[in-house]
Amino acid sequence: MEGYKESLRLEEKSEATVEKYVRDAERFRRYVEENGGEISKETVLGYKERLKDEYKISSANSIIASVNSYLRYLGKGECCVKRYKQQREAFRPAEKELSREEYRRLLKAAEEGRKEKARLLVETVCGTGIRVSELKYITVEAVEKGIAEVSCKGKTRKIFIVTALRKKLLRYARARGIKGGAIFVSRTGREMDRVSVWRAMKGLCGAARVCATKVFPHNLRHLFARTFFEMEKDIAKLADILGHSSIDTTRIYVATTASEHRKRMECMRLVV
């Protein structure tokens, strides 16, 4: 498994992806050991069926991708299986979507609670559309220039930092004596990890009266994407900004909620 982990790193997978693939591969390996210890097409198909019973189709397909990657590493590509076919939803459940109003309440709660770092984390992710793993590229130097150069998944892209956010970040850095490097750091000066970022954001939910299941970095990235698309209607440009290899991925980000979908259908007035 250590060899597999190293091979994923050589493929320039992100650390989060490496951890996820290795975790899924470990589970598959335990399944194989419990079922005779031999990897065959039949064994993999049996595991695929188990996944369908235990997970949603989208989650099962994600695990299948990890297992197929592991099988190819072992030289058993002939045992790889197809993912489950899944109809793309025309809209996203409203209970999962963070609204602009909820976003503003999070910022207000942070301000009233004097949680400046948490507020800036929320504004930076939502104001730039970056991934949580890319926060390390928000450096003093990048903010001074107004452009952060991000390297992720083997690709490099530029992220613009708007003037209002630049002023806030530079003021925050000066107040804390951060003269260079990453702005979002721990008390010991180390870059904030994913767990710390999540914890800071979740800590605002109670005072903001926002469901905690809606508040996490990726949902802020979705809000950025929807807001940009509402203004520009350019999904190809949005895909470039978000760093997506496929526009199909971007389409998931800009899907409307069920309530918005219903309103648009009512406005069509085709039933007279």
C-alpha positions in Angstrom: 0.0 0.0 0.0 2.9 2.4 0.6 4.1 1.7 -2.9 0.6 2.6 -4.2 0.6 5.8 -2.2 3.9 6.8 -3.6 2.7 6.1 -7.2 -0.3 8.4 -6.7 2.0 11.2 -5.5 4.2 10.7 -8.6 1.0 11.2 -10.6 0.8 14.5 -8.8 -2.5 13.7 -7.1 -3.4 16.1 -4.3 -2.8 14.9 -0.7 -6.5 14.7 -0.1 -7.0 12.6 -3.2 -4.1 10.3 -2.2 -5.6 9.7 1.2 -9.0 9.0 -0.2 -7.7 6.5 -2.8 -5.5 4.7 -0.3 -8.4 4.6 2.2 -10.7 3.1 -0.5 -8.0 0.6 -1.6 -7.5 -0.5 2.0 -11.2 -1.3 2.4 -11.2 -3.2 -0.9 -8.2 -5.2 0.2 -9.9 -6.2 3.5 -13.0 -7.3 1.4 -10.7 -9.5 -0.7 -9.1 -11.1 2.3 -12.5 -11.8 3.8 -13.6 -13.5 0.5 -10.8 -15.9 -0.3 -7.8 -13.6 -0.7 -7.7 -13.7 -4.5 -8.4 -10.7 -6.7 -10.5 -11.7 -9.7 -13.1 -10.0 -11.9 -15.8 -11.9 -9.9 -14.4 -10.6 -6.6 -14.4 -7.0 -7.8 -18.0 -7.3 -9.2 -19.1 -8.7 -5.8 -17.5 -5.7 -4.1 -19.2 -3.4 -6.6 -22.6 -4.9 -5.6 -21.9 -4.4 -1.9 -21.1 -0.7 -2.6 -24.4 -0.2 -4.2 -26.2 -1.6 -1.1 -24.2 0.5 1.3 -23.7 3.9 -0.5 -25.4 6.3 -2.7 -24.6 5.8 -6.4 -22.3 8.9 -6.6 -20.3 7.7 -3.5 -20.1 4.1 -4.9 -18.8 5.4 -8.2 -16.2 7.4 -6.4 -15.0 4.3 -4.6 -15.0 2.3 -7.8 -12.7 4.9 -9.4 -10.3 4.4 -6.4 -10.4 0.6 -6.7 -9.8 0.6 -10.5 -6.8 2.8 -9.9 -5.5 0.4 -7.3 -6.1 -2.6 -9.6 -4.2 -0.9 -12.4 -1.3 -0.3 -10.0 -1.3 -4.0 -9.2 -1.2 -4.9 -12.9 -4.7 -6.3 -12.8 -6.4 -3.8 -15.2 -8.5 -6.6 -16.6 -10.3 -6.8 -13.3 -11.5 -3.1 -13.5 -15.2 -2.6 -13.5 -17.5 0.1 -14.9 -19.1 2.7 -12.8 -22.8 2.7 -12.3 -24.8 4.9 -14.7 -26.3 7.9 -13.1 -28.8 10.4 -14.4 -27.5 13.9 -13.7 -30.0 15.8 -11.5 -31.5 18.9 -13.1 -31.4 20.8 -9.8 -29.8 20.6 -6.4 -31.7 20.1 -3.2 -32.3 23.4 -1.5 -31.5 22.0 1.9 -27.9 21.4 0.7 -27.4 24.8 -0.9 -25.9 27.8 0.9 -27.8 31.0 0.0 -26.4 34.5 -0.2 -28.5 35.5 2.8 -27.0 32.6 4.9 -23.6 33.6 3.7 -24.1 37.2 4.9 -25.3 35.9 8.2 -22.1 33.9 8.6 -20.1 37.0 8.0 -22.1 39.0 10.5 -21.8 36.3 13.1 -18.0 36.3 12.7 -17.9 40.1 12.9 -20.1 40.2 16.1 -18.1 37.4 17.6 -14.8 39.1 16.8 -13.7 36.1 14.8 -11.7 37.9 12.1 -9.8 34.9 10.9 -13.0 32.9 10.4 -14.6 35.8 8.6 -11.7 36.2 6.2 -11.5 32.4 5.6 -15.2 32.5 4.5 -14.8 35.6 2.4 -11.6 34.4 0.7 -13.0 31.1 -0.4 -16.3 32.5 -1.5 -14.7 35.6 -3.0 -12.1 33.7 -5.1 -13.7 30.3 -5.6 -10.5 28.5 -4.5 -10.3 25.0 -3.0 -9.5 24.7 0.7 -6.3 22.9 -0.3 -5.3 26.1 -2.2 -5.5 28.5 0.7 -1.7 28.2 1.1 -1.3 30.2 -2.2 -3.0 33.2 -0.6 0.3 34.7 0.5 1.2 38.2 1.4 3.1 38.5 -1.9 0.1 37.2 -3.9 -2.3 39.6 -2.2 0.0 42.6 -2.7 0.0 41.8 -6.5 -3.7 41.0 -6.5 -3.1 37.6 -8.2 -2.4 34.2 -6.7 -0.8 31.5 -8.9 -2.3 28.2 -7.9 -0.9 24.8 -8.7 -3.3 21.9 -8.2 -3.8 18.5 -9.9 -0.9 19.1 -12.3 -2.3 22.4 -13.5 -1.5 26.0 -12.8 -4.0 28.9 -13.0 -4.2 32.5 -11.8 -6.8 33.6 -9.3 -7.6 37.3 -9.0 -8.1 38.8 -5.6 -10.6 41.8 -5.6 -9.6 45.1 -4.1 -11.8 44.9 -1.1 -10.5 41.5 -0.1 -6.9 42.6 -0.7 -7.3 45.4 1.7 -8.8 43.2 4.4 -6.1 40.5 4.0 -3.2 42.9 4.1 -4.6 44.7 7.1 -5.1 41.4 8.9 -1.5 40.3 8.0 0.0 43.6 9.2 -1.9 43.4 12.5 -0.5 39.9 13.1 3.0 40.6 12.0 2.8 38.3 8.9 5.3 39.8 6.6 5.5 37.1 4.0 4.2 33.7 3.0 0.8 32.2 3.7 -1.7 34.5 5.5 -3.8 31.8 7.0 -1.6 30.1 9.5 -2.0 28.5 13.0 -0.7 30.1 16.2 2.6 28.3 15.7 3.0 29.8 12.2 2.1 26.6 10.2 -0.3 26.6 7.3 -3.8 25.9 8.4 -4.9 22.4 7.6 -8.3 21.3 6.2 -9.7 20.4 9.7 -8.8 23.7 11.2 -10.5 25.6 8.3 -13.6 23.5 8.7 -13.7 24.0 12.5 -13.4 27.8 12.1 -16.3 27.9 9.6 -18.5 25.5 11.6 -18.0 27.7 14.7 -20.0 30.4 13.1 -23.1 28.3 12.4 -24.9 28.6 15.8 -24.7 32.4 16.0 -25.6 32.8 12.3 -28.6 30.4 12.5 -27.3 28.5 9.5 -27.5 24.7 9.3 -24.0 23.3 10.0 -24.4 20.8 7.2 -24.4 23.6 4.7 -21.2 25.3 5.9 -18.0 24.0 4.5 -15.4 25.3 2.0 -16.7 23.5 -1.0 -20.2 24.9 -0.6 -18.7 28.4 -0.6 -17.0 27.5 -3.8 -20.4 26.5 -5.2 -21.8 29.9 -4.2 -19.0 31.6 -6.0 -19.7 29.5 -9.1 -23.4 30.2 -9.1 -22.9 33.9 -8.6 -20.4 34.1 -11.4 -22.5 32.1 -13.8 -25.6 34.3 -13.1 -23.6 37.3 -14.2 -21.6 35.9 -17.1 -23.5 32.9 -18.4 -20.1 31.6 -19.6 -19.6 28.0 -18.3 -16.3 27.5 -20.2 -14.7 30.5 -18.5 -16.1 29.4 -15.2 -14.5 26.0 -15.6 -11.1 27.6 -16.2 -11.5 29.8 -13.1 -12.4 26.9 -10.9 -9.6 24.7 -12.4 -12.0 22.0 -13.8 -10.8 19.7 -16.5 -14.4 18.9 -17.6 -17.3 21.3 -18.1 -19.5 18.5 -16.9 -18.1 19.0 -13.4 -18.8 22.7 -13.6 -22.4 22.1 -14.6 -22.9 20.4 -11.2 -21.8 23.7 -9.5 -24.2 25.9 -11.3 -27.3 23.7 -11.1 -30.3 25.6 -9.7 -32.1 24.6 -6.5 -35.4 22.8 -6.7 -37.3 25.9 -5.6 -35.6 28.0 -8.2 -36.4 25.3 -10.8 -40.0 25.3 -9.8 -40.3 29.2 -10.1 -38.9 29.1 -13.6 -41.3 26.5 -14.7 -44.2 28.5 -13.2 -43.0 31.5 -15.2 -43.2 29.5 -18.4 -47.0 29.6 -18.2 -47.4 26.7 -20.7 -50.4 25.3 -18.8 -53.3 27.6 -19.7 
